[in-house]
Amino acid sequence: MPKVKIPPVLRAQTGGRSLVEVGGDDIGGVLRALVDEHGDLGHQLFDSSGDLNRYVNVYLNDEDVRLLGGLDTSVTEGDTVVILPAMAGGTR
């Protein structure tokens, strides 16, 4: 199964776990399986139409999935998926 690295800001929704293994044939399937196990992640990962939220970056083995096949990007056993919520704001 692919491994999903969970950033610190989302670990409360995974019971503190930084690494979760879930099944799926593509990025969308992996993320939906993650949401099936940890439902509170759903609104943080997906928008109302089921697309990846624009402020969430997802990488497959260090490559941005938006530059690959998006949610349809195939995954295989041993792949690592990294979720990185974008940071914004702040003052100087």
Biopython code that builds the backbone (N, CA, C, O; Angstrom):
import numpy as np
from Bio.PDB.StructureBuilder import StructureBuilder

atoms = [
    (1, "MET", "N", (0.836, -1.188, 0.000)),
    (1, "MET", "CA", (0.000, 0.000, 0.000)),
    (1, "MET", "C", (0.878, 1.248, 0.000)),
    (1, "MET", "O", (1.965, 1.249, 0.576)),
    (2, "PRO", "N", (0.400, 2.307, -0.649)),
    (2, "PRO", "CA", (1.116, 3.575, -0.584)),
    (2, "PRO", "C", (1.113, 4.127, 0.839)),
    (2, "PRO", "O", (0.188, 3.889, 1.615)),
    (3, "LYS", "N", (2.163, 4.862, 1.157)),
    (3, "LYS", "CA", (2.272, 5.532, 2.445)),
    (3, "LYS", "C", (1.968, 7.009, 2.237)),
    (3, "LYS", "O", (2.438, 7.616, 1.275)),
    (4, "VAL", "N", (1.177, 7.585, 3.145)),
    (4, "VAL", "CA", (0.832, 9.001, 3.071)),
    (4, "VAL", "C", (1.464, 9.701, 4.268)),
    (4, "VAL", "O", (1.185, 9.362, 5.418)),
    (5, "LYS", "N", (2.325, 10.688, 3.984)),
    (5, "LYS", "CA", (2.926, 11.483, 5.045)),
    (5, "LYS", "C", (1.973, 12.617, 5.389)),
    (5, "LYS", "O", (1.551, 13.386, 4.524)),
    (6, "ILE", "N", (1.646, 12.701, 6.671)),
    (6, "ILE", "CA", (0.697, 13.685, 7.161)),
    (6, "ILE", "C", (1.461, 14.843, 7.804)),
    (6, "ILE", "O", (2.267, 14.615, 8.707)),
    (7, "PRO", "N", (1.224, 16.083, 7.357)),
    (7, "PRO", "CA", (1.931, 17.220, 7.961)),
    (7, "PRO", "C", (1.420, 17.492, 9.371)),
    (7, "PRO", "O", (0.293, 17.126, 9.705)),
    (8, "PRO", "N", (2.246, 18.136, 10.201)),
    (8, "PRO", "CA", (1.844, 18.400, 11.589)),
    (8, "PRO", "C", (0.484, 19.080, 11.724)),
    (8, "PRO", "O", (-0.263, 18.767, 12.651)),
    (9, "VAL", "N", (0.145, 19.994, 10.830)),
    (9, "VAL", "CA", (-1.108, 20.735, 10.938)),
    (9, "VAL", "C", (-2.338, 19.842, 10.743)),
    (9, "VAL", "O", (-3.435, 20.226, 11.148)),
    (10, "LEU", "N", (-2.184, 18.680, 10.144)),
    (10, "LEU", "CA", (-3.314, 17.770, 9.917)),
    (10, "LEU", "C", (-3.287, 16.528, 10.809)),
    (10, "LEU", "O", (-4.182, 15.688, 10.719)),
    (11, "ARG", "N", (-2.295, 16.404, 11.650)),
    (11, "ARG", "CA", (-2.153, 15.180, 12.452)),
    (11, "ARG", "C", (-3.234, 14.992, 13.505)),
    (11, "ARG", "O", (-3.494, 13.863, 13.920)),
    (12, "ALA", "N", (-3.859, 16.057, 13.939)),
    (12, "ALA", "CA", (-4.955, 15.909, 14.906)),
    (12, "ALA", "C", (-6.072, 15.065, 14.309)),
    (12, "ALA", "O", (-6.742, 14.324, 15.028)),
    (13, "GLN", "N", (-6.277, 15.171, 12.994)),
    (13, "GLN", "CA", (-7.329, 14.415, 12.320)),
    (13, "GLN", "C", (-6.947, 12.955, 12.100)),
    (13, "GLN", "O", (-7.812, 12.134, 11.792)),
    (14, "THR", "N", (-5.660, 12.616, 12.253)),
    (14, "THR", "CA", (-5.228, 11.226, 12.087)),
    (14, "THR", "C", (-4.780, 10.615, 13.412)),
    (14, "THR", "O", (-4.017, 9.649, 13.438)),
    (15, "GLY", "N", (-5.263, 11.190, 14.503)),
    (15, "GLY", "CA", (-4.896, 10.671, 15.816)),
    (15, "GLY", "C", (-3.432, 10.849, 16.141)),
    (15, "GLY", "O", (-2.864, 10.072, 16.908)),
    (16, "GLY", "N", (-2.809, 11.873, 15.560)),
    (16, "GLY", "CA", (-1.402, 12.152, 15.823)),
    (16, "GLY", "C", (-0.439, 11.411, 14.917)),
    (16, "GLY", "O", (0.773, 11.604, 15.013)),
    (17, "ARG", "N", (-0.950, 10.581, 14.051)),
    (17, "ARG", "CA", (-0.077, 9.788, 13.174)),
    (17, "ARG", "C", (0.536, 10.646, 12.079)),
    (17, "ARG", "O", (-0.152, 11.450, 11.450)),
    (18, "SER", "N", (1.829, 10.471, 11.857)),
    (18, "SER", "CA", (2.532, 11.213, 10.815)),
    (18, "SER", "C", (2.626, 10.420, 9.514)),
    (18, "SER", "O", (2.960, 10.977, 8.468)),
    (19, "LEU", "N", (2.336, 9.132, 9.578)),
    (19, "LEU", "CA", (2.403, 8.269, 8.402)),
    (19, "LEU", "C", (1.227, 7.304, 8.445)),
    (19, "LEU", "O", (1.002, 6.619, 9.442)),
    (20, "VAL", "N", (0.481, 7.263, 7.345)),
    (20, "VAL", "CA", (-0.695, 6.403, 7.255)),
    (20, "VAL", "C", (-0.596, 5.605, 5.964)),
    (20, "VAL", "O", (-0.284, 6.161, 4.911)),
    (21, "GLU", "N", (-0.857, 4.315, 6.039)),
    (21, "GLU", "CA", (-0.896, 3.481, 4.836)),
    (21, "GLU", "C", (-2.345, 3.235, 4.461)),
    (21, "GLU", "O", (-3.144, 2.787, 5.283)),
    (22, "VAL", "N", (-2.677, 3.531, 3.212)),
    (22, "VAL", "CA", (-4.029, 3.304, 2.702)),
    (22, "VAL", "C", (-3.933, 2.777, 1.277)),
    (22, "VAL", "O", (-2.949, 3.013, 0.575)),
    (23, "GLY", "N", (-4.965, 2.066, 0.866)),
    (23, "GLY", "CA", (-5.000, 1.525, -0.479)),
    (23, "GLY", "C", (-5.493, 2.545, -1.477)),
    (23, "GLY", "O", (-6.009, 3.603, -1.117)),
    (24, "GLY", "N", (-5.320, 2.201, -2.749)),
    (24, "GLY", "CA", (-5.786, 3.038, -3.838)),
    (24, "GLY", "C", (-4.931, 2.823, -5.061)),
    (24, "GLY", "O", (-3.738, 2.537, -4.961)),
    (25, "ASP", "N", (-5.555, 2.965, -6.224)),
    (25, "ASP", "CA", (-4.833, 2.784, -7.481)),
    (25, "ASP", "C", (-4.282, 4.091, -8.030)),
    (25, "ASP", "O", (-3.384, 4.093, -8.872)),
    (26, "ASP", "N", (-4.830, 5.202, -7.545)),
    (26, "ASP", "CA", (-4.372, 6.512, -7.995)),
    (26, "ASP", "C", (-4.432, 7.481, -6.818)),
    (26, "ASP", "O", (-4.936, 7.141, -5.748)),
    (27, "ILE", "N", (-3.914, 8.690, -7.025)),
    (27, "ILE", "CA", (-3.867, 9.675, -5.941)),
    (27, "ILE", "C", (-5.252, 9.951, -5.385)),
    (27, "ILE", "O", (-5.428, 10.024, -4.169)),
    (28, "GLY", "N", (-6.239, 10.105, -6.258)),
    (28, "GLY", "CA", (-7.601, 10.350, -5.796)),
    (28, "GLY", "C", (-8.107, 9.219, -4.915)),
    (28, "GLY", "O", (-8.727, 9.469, -3.881)),
    (29, "GLY", "N", (-7.850, 7.986, -5.310)),
    (29, "GLY", "CA", (-8.272, 6.830, -4.524)),
    (29, "GLY", "C", (-7.578, 6.765, -3.184)),
    (29, "GLY", "O", (-8.200, 6.434, -2.175)),
    (30, "VAL", "N", (-6.289, 7.080, -3.164)),
    (30, "VAL", "CA", (-5.529, 7.083, -1.904)),
    (30, "VAL", "C", (-6.079, 8.150, -0.965)),
    (30, "VAL", "O", (-6.310, 7.884, 0.214)),
    (31, "LEU", "N", (-6.290, 9.357, -1.488)),
    (31, "LEU", "CA", (-6.787, 10.437, -0.629)),
    (31, "LEU", "C", (-8.207, 10.167, -0.152)),
    (31, "LEU", "O", (-8.554, 10.498, 0.981)),
    (32, "ARG", "N", (-9.034, 9.565, -1.013)),
    (32, "ARG", "CA", (-10.405, 9.243, -0.581)),
    (32, "ARG", "C", (-10.402, 8.130, 0.470)),
    (32, "ARG", "O", (-11.216, 8.148, 1.394)),
    (33, "ALA", "N", (-9.496, 7.167, 0.332)),
    (33, "ALA", "CA", (-9.360, 6.120, 1.347)),
    (33, "ALA", "C", (-8.886, 6.722, 2.666)),
    (33, "ALA", "O", (-9.313, 6.295, 3.739)),
    (34, "LEU", "N", (-8.010, 7.703, 2.583)),
    (34, "LEU", "CA", (-7.547, 8.403, 3.781)),
    (34, "LEU", "C", (-8.715, 9.116, 4.455)),
    (34, "LEU", "O", (-8.846, 9.080, 5.678)),
    (35, "VAL", "N", (-9.559, 9.760, 3.659)),
    (35, "VAL", "CA", (-10.738, 10.451, 4.196)),
    (35, "VAL", "C", (-11.743, 9.448, 4.764)),
    (35, "VAL", "O", (-12.402, 9.732, 5.764)),
    (36, "ASP", "N", (-11.866, 8.282, 4.134)),
    (36, "ASP", "CA", (-12.759, 7.251, 4.670)),
    (36, "ASP", "C", (-12.332, 6.836, 6.076)),
    (36, "ASP", "O", (-13.179, 6.576, 6.931)),
    (37, "GLU", "N", (-11.028, 6.773, 6.318)),
    (37, "GLU", "CA", (-10.511, 6.396, 7.637)),
    (37, "GLU", "C", (-10.501, 7.568, 8.613)),
    (37, "GLU", "O", (-10.672, 7.389, 9.819)),
    (38, "HIS", "N", (-10.300, 8.760, 8.080)),
    (38, "HIS", "CA", (-10.147, 9.961, 8.914)),
    (38, "HIS", "C", (-11.003, 11.072, 8.306)),
    (38, "HIS", "O", (-10.490, 11.992, 7.670)),
    (39, "GLY", "N", (-12.304, 10.968, 8.512)),
    (39, "GLY", "CA", (-13.288, 11.819, 7.859)),
    (39, "GLY", "C", (-13.070, 13.314, 7.976)),
    (39, "GLY", "O", (-13.438, 14.065, 7.073)),
    (40, "ASP", "N", (-12.472, 13.763, 9.082)),
    (40, "ASP", "CA", (-12.277, 15.201, 9.265)),
    (40, "ASP", "C", (-11.327, 15.800, 8.236)),
    (40, "ASP", "O", (-11.283, 17.020, 8.077)),
    (41, "LEU", "N", (-10.569, 14.964, 7.539)),
    (41, "LEU", "CA", (-9.649, 15.467, 6.519)),
    (41, "LEU", "C", (-10.364, 15.858, 5.233)),
    (41, "LEU", "O", (-9.812, 16.609, 4.428)),
    (42, "GLY", "N", (-11.569, 15.368, 5.026)),
    (42, "GLY", "CA", (-12.280, 15.570, 3.777)),
    (42, "GLY", "C", (-12.403, 17.019, 3.371)),
    (42, "GLY", "O", (-12.071, 17.373, 2.240)),
    (43, "HIS", "N", (-12.876, 17.867, 4.272)),
    (43, "HIS", "CA", (-13.067, 19.279, 3.925)),
    (43, "HIS", "C", (-11.753, 20.019, 3.774)),
    (43, "HIS", "O", (-11.714, 21.093, 3.173)),
    (44, "GLN", "N", (-10.673, 19.462, 4.311)),
    (44, "GLN", "CA", (-9.377, 20.111, 4.167)),
    (44, "GLN", "C", (-8.690, 19.722, 2.860)),
    (44, "GLN", "O", (-7.914, 20.502, 2.309)),
    (45, "LEU", "N", (-8.973, 18.523, 2.366)),
    (45, "LEU", "CA", (-8.316, 18.060, 1.145)),
    (45, "LEU", "C", (-9.102, 18.358, -0.118)),
    (45, "LEU", "O", (-8.515, 18.668, -1.155)),
    (46, "PHE", "N", (-10.428, 18.267, -0.043)),
    (46, "PHE", "CA", (-11.259, 18.383, -1.237)),
    (46, "PHE", "C", (-12.204, 19.578, -1.154)),
    (46, "PHE", "O", (-12.653, 19.960, -0.074)),
    (47, "ASP", "N", (-12.498, 20.160, -2.321)),
    (47, "ASP", "CA", (-13.496, 21.228, -2.367)),
    (47, "ASP", "C", (-14.884, 20.611, -2.553)),
    (47, "ASP", "O", (-15.017, 19.388, -2.598)),
    (48, "SER", "N", (-15.894, 21.432, -2.660)),
    (48, "SER", "CA", (-17.273, 20.943, -2.730)),
    (48, "SER", "C", (-17.566, 20.127, -3.986)),
    (48, "SER", "O", (-18.530, 19.361, -4.008)),
    (49, "SER", "N", (-16.763, 20.276, -5.021)),
    (49, "SER", "CA", (-16.973, 19.501, -6.248)),
    (49, "SER", "C", (-16.140, 18.215, -6.278)),
    (49, "SER", "O", (-16.182, 17.475, -7.261)),
    (50, "GLY", "N", (-15.391, 17.948, -5.215)),
    (50, "GLY", "CA", (-14.597, 16.727, -5.144)),
    (50, "GLY", "C", (-13.198, 16.847, -5.707)),
    (50, "GLY", "O", (-12.460, 15.862, -5.758)),
    (51, "ASP", "N", (-12.819, 18.061, -6.137)),
    (51, "ASP", "CA", (-11.461, 18.298, -6.620)),
    (51, "ASP", "C", (-10.550, 18.614, -5.446)),
    (51, "ASP", "O", (-11.011, 18.998, -4.371)),
    (52, "LEU", "N", (-9.269, 18.450, -5.661)),
    (52, "LEU", "CA", (-8.285, 18.790, -4.645)),
    (52, "LEU", "C", (-8.359, 20.292, -4.373)),
    (52, "LEU", "O", (-8.368, 21.097, -5.304)),
    (53, "ASN", "N", (-8.412, 20.664, -3.091)),
    (53, "ASN", "CA", (-8.421, 22.084, -2.746)),
    (53, "ASN", "C", (-7.187, 22.758, -3.328)),
    (53, "ASN", "O", (-6.103, 22.173, -3.345)),
    (54, "ARG", "N", (-7.350, 23.979, -3.802)),
    (54, "ARG", "CA", (-6.250, 24.664, -4.479)),
    (54, "ARG", "C", (-5.093, 24.990, -3.548)),
    (54, "ARG", "O", (-3.970, 25.184, -4.012)),
    (55, "TYR", "N", (-5.339, 25.054, -2.254)),
    (55, "TYR", "CA", (-4.274, 25.365, -1.309)),
    (55, "TYR", "C", (-3.603, 24.125, -0.724)),
    (55, "TYR", "O", (-2.796, 24.232, 0.200)),
    (56, "VAL", "N", (-3.932, 22.958, -1.256)),
    (56, "VAL", "CA", (-3.303, 21.715, -0.806)),
    (56, "VAL", "C", (-2.400, 21.207, -1.928)),
    (56, "VAL", "O", (-2.846, 21.000, -3.056)),
    (57, "ASN", "N", (-1.137, 21.011, -1.601)),
    (57, "ASN", "CA", (-0.185, 20.463, -2.552)),
    (57, "ASN", "C", (0.036, 18.998, -2.212)),
    (57, "ASN", "O", (0.207, 18.641, -1.046)),
    (58, "VAL", "N", (0.032, 18.150, -3.236)),
    (58, "VAL", "CA", (0.227, 16.720, -3.037)),
    (58, "VAL", "C", (1.372, 16.284, -3.942)),
    (58, "VAL", "O", (1.421, 16.626, -5.123)),
    (59, "TYR", "N", (2.280, 15.528, -3.364)),
    (59, "TYR", "CA", (3.445, 15.039, -4.093)),
    (59, "TYR", "C", (3.465, 13.522, -4.073)),
    (59, "TYR", "O", (3.145, 12.897, -3.063)),
    (60, "LEU", "N", (3.841, 12.945, -5.192)),
    (60, "LEU", "CA", (4.044, 11.504, -5.300)),
    (60, "LEU", "C", (5.527, 11.286, -5.524)),
    (60, "LEU", "O", (6.064, 11.656, -6.568)),
    (61, "ASN", "N", (6.180, 10.693, -4.558)),
    (61, "ASN", "CA", (7.621, 10.451, -4.654)),
    (61, "ASN", "C", (8.358, 11.722, -5.085)),
    (61, "ASN", "O", (9.181, 11.694, -6.000)),
    (62, "ASP", "N", (8.052, 12.832, -4.415)),
    (62, "ASP", "CA", (8.701, 14.133, -4.607)),
    (62, "ASP", "C", (8.310, 14.866, -5.890)),
    (62, "ASP", "O", (8.948, 15.861, -6.233)),
    (63, "GLU", "N", (7.284, 14.408, -6.609)),
    (63, "GLU", "CA", (6.817, 15.111, -7.804)),
    (63, "GLU", "C", (5.401, 15.625, -7.573)),
    (63, "GLU", "O", (4.537, 14.889, -7.098)),
    (64, "ASP", "N", (5.171, 16.877, -7.907)),
    (64, "ASP", "CA", (3.863, 17.505, -7.741)),
    (64, "ASP", "C", (2.853, 16.788, -8.639)),
    (64, "ASP", "O", (3.044, 16.719, -9.853)),
    (65, "VAL", "N", (1.784, 16.257, -8.053)),
    (65, "VAL", "CA", (0.814, 15.497, -8.851)),
    (65, "VAL", "C", (0.079, 16.382, -9.847)),
    (65, "VAL", "O", (-0.454, 15.874, -10.833)),
    (66, "ARG", "N", (0.036, 17.691, -9.619)),
    (66, "ARG", "CA", (-0.610, 18.584, -10.589)),
    (66, "ARG", "C", (0.175, 18.617, -11.899)),
    (66, "ARG", "O", (-0.386, 18.916, -12.953)),
    (67, "LEU", "N", (1.465, 18.311, -11.834)),
    (67, "LEU", "CA", (2.292, 18.266, -13.042)),
    (67, "LEU", "C", (2.313, 16.872, -13.651)),
    (67, "LEU", "O", (2.851, 16.669, -14.739)),
    (68, "LEU", "N", (1.734, 15.931, -12.955)),
    (68, "LEU", "CA", (1.628, 14.557, -13.455)),
    (68, "LEU", "C", (0.208, 14.389, -13.989)),
    (68, "LEU", "O", (-0.161, 15.030, -14.973)),
    (69, "GLY", "N", (-0.577, 13.552, -13.363)),
    (69, "GLY", "CA", (-1.949, 13.329, -13.819)),
    (69, "GLY", "C", (-3.003, 13.794, -12.836)),
    (69, "GLY", "O", (-4.154, 13.365, -12.920)),
    (70, "GLY", "N", (-2.634, 14.666, -11.902)),
    (70, "GLY", "CA", (-3.583, 15.130, -10.896)),
    (70, "GLY", "C", (-4.077, 13.976, -10.045)),
    (70, "GLY", "O", (-3.301, 13.095, -9.676)),
    (71, "LEU", "N", (-5.362, 13.975, -9.733)),
    (71, "LEU", "CA", (-5.941, 12.910, -8.912)),
    (71, "LEU", "C", (-5.924, 11.561, -9.621)),
    (71, "LEU", "O", (-6.058, 10.522, -8.973)),
    (72, "ASP", "N", (-5.761, 11.562, -10.938)),
    (72, "ASP", "CA", (-5.717, 10.311, -11.711)),
    (72, "ASP", "C", (-4.319, 9.717, -11.800)),
    (72, "ASP", "O", (-4.137, 8.692, -12.457)),
    (73, "THR", "N", (-3.328, 10.328, -11.160)),
    (73, "THR", "CA", (-1.958, 9.822, -11.180)),
    (73, "THR", "C", (-1.900, 8.455, -10.511)),
    (73, "THR", "O", (-2.307, 8.307, -9.359)),
    (74, "SER", "N", (-1.403, 7.468, -11.221)),
    (74, "SER", "CA", (-1.315, 6.101, -10.695)),
    (74, "SER", "C", (-0.309, 6.007, -9.555)),
    (74, "SER", "O", (0.721, 6.682, -9.551)),
    (75, "VAL", "N", (-0.636, 5.154, -8.592)),
    (75, "VAL", "CA", (0.281, 4.857, -7.491)),
    (75, "VAL", "C", (0.484, 3.347, -7.428)),
    (75, "VAL", "O", (-0.365, 2.567, -7.861)),
    (76, "THR", "N", (1.618, 2.960, -6.884)),
    (76, "THR", "CA", (1.930, 1.543, -6.743)),
    (76, "THR", "C", (2.418, 1.260, -5.328)),
    (76, "THR", "O", (2.667, 2.176, -4.545)),
    (77, "GLU", "N", (2.547, 0.002, -5.024)),
    (77, "GLU", "CA", (3.057, -0.454, -3.728)),
    (77, "GLU", "C", (4.393, 0.230, -3.438)),
    (77, "GLU", "O", (5.287, 0.251, -4.284)),
    (78, "GLY", "N", (4.516, 0.779, -2.250)),
    (78, "GLY", "CA", (5.769, 1.397, -1.843)),
    (78, "GLY", "C", (5.898, 2.868, -2.190)),
    (78, "GLY", "O", (6.869, 3.506, -1.782)),
    (79, "ASP", "N", (4.942, 3.431, -2.937)),
    (79, "ASP", "CA", (4.991, 4.864, -3.240)),
    (79, "ASP", "C", (4.744, 5.670, -1.970)),
    (79, "ASP", "O", (4.102, 5.205, -1.028)),
    (80, "THR", "N", (5.273, 6.890, -1.972)),
    (80, "THR", "CA", (5.053, 7.809, -0.866)),
    (80, "THR", "C", (4.306, 9.031, -1.373)),
    (80, "THR", "O", (4.725, 9.684, -2.329)),
    (81, "VAL", "N", (3.195, 9.326, -0.718)),
    (81, "VAL", "CA", (2.381, 10.491, -1.030)),
    (81, "VAL", "C", (2.575, 11.483, 0.115)),
    (81, "VAL", "O", (2.446, 11.129, 1.287)),
    (82, "VAL", "N", (2.885, 12.720, -0.240)),
    (82, "VAL", "CA", (3.095, 13.758, 0.764)),
    (82, "VAL", "C", (2.031, 14.831, 0.574)),
    (82, "VAL", "O", (1.826, 15.326, -0.534)),
    (83, "ILE", "N", (1.357, 15.184, 1.665)),
    (83, "ILE", "CA", (0.357, 16.258, 1.652)),
    (83, "ILE", "C", (0.993, 17.484, 2.292)),
    (83, "ILE", "O", (1.492, 17.421, 3.416)),
    (84, "LEU", "N", (0.972, 18.597, 1.570)),
    (84, "LEU", "CA", (1.528, 19.862, 2.087)),
    (84, "LEU", "C", (0.528, 20.981, 1.894)),
    (84, "LEU", "O", (0.389, 21.499, 0.786)),
    (85, "PRO", "N", (-0.173, 21.365, 2.952)),
    (85, "PRO", "CA", (-1.048, 22.532, 2.833)),
    (85, "PRO", "C", (-0.200, 23.775, 2.582)),
    (85, "PRO", "O", (0.831, 23.964, 3.227)),
    (86, "ALA", "N", (-0.628, 24.616, 1.655)),
    (86, "ALA", "CA", (0.103, 25.826, 1.333)),
    (86, "ALA", "C", (0.027, 26.802, 2.508)),
    (86, "ALA", "O", (-0.978, 26.862, 3.216)),
    (87, "MET", "N", (1.072, 27.542, 2.696)),
    (87, "MET", "CA", (1.114, 28.566, 3.739)),
    (87, "MET", "C", (0.961, 29.916, 3.074)),
    (87, "MET", "O", (1.511, 30.144, 1.997)),
    (88, "ALA", "N", (0.216, 30.817, 3.705)),
    (88, "ALA", "CA", (0.030, 32.155, 3.162)),
    (88, "ALA", "C", (-0.200, 33.130, 4.294)),
    (88, "ALA", "O", (-0.493, 32.747, 5.427)),
    (89, "GLY", "N", (-0.060, 34.386, 3.963)),
    (89, "GLY", "CA", (-0.343, 35.424, 4.944)),
    (89, "GLY", "C", (0.889, 35.859, 5.697)),
    (89, "GLY", "O", (2.016, 35.537, 5.319)),
    (90, "GLY", "N", (0.665, 36.585, 6.750)),
    (90, "GLY", "CA", (1.771, 37.083, 7.564)),
    (90, "GLY", "C", (2.042, 38.546, 7.278)),
    (90, "GLY", "O", (1.499, 39.119, 6.333)),
    (91, "THR", "N", (2.870, 39.130, 8.086)),
    (91, "THR", "CA", (3.249, 40.528, 7.912)),
    (91, "THR", "C", (4.752, 40.661, 8.020)),
    (91, "THR", "O", (5.450, 39.757, 8.479)),
    (92, "ARG", "N", (5.228, 41.810, 7.584)),
    (92, "ARG", "CA", (6.680, 42.067, 7.660)),
    (92, "ARG", "C", (6.995, 42.916, 8.854)),
    (92, "ARG", "O", (8.158, 43.241, 9.092)),
]
sb = StructureBuilder()
sb.init_structure("model")
sb.init_model(0)
sb.init_chain("A")
sb.init_seg("    ")
for serial, (resi, resn, name, xyz) in enumerate(atoms, 1):
    if name == "N":
        sb.init_residue(resn, " ", resi, " ")
    sb.init_atom(name, np.array(xyz, "f"), 0.0, 1.0, " ", f" {name:<3s}", serial, name[0])
structure = sb.get_structure()
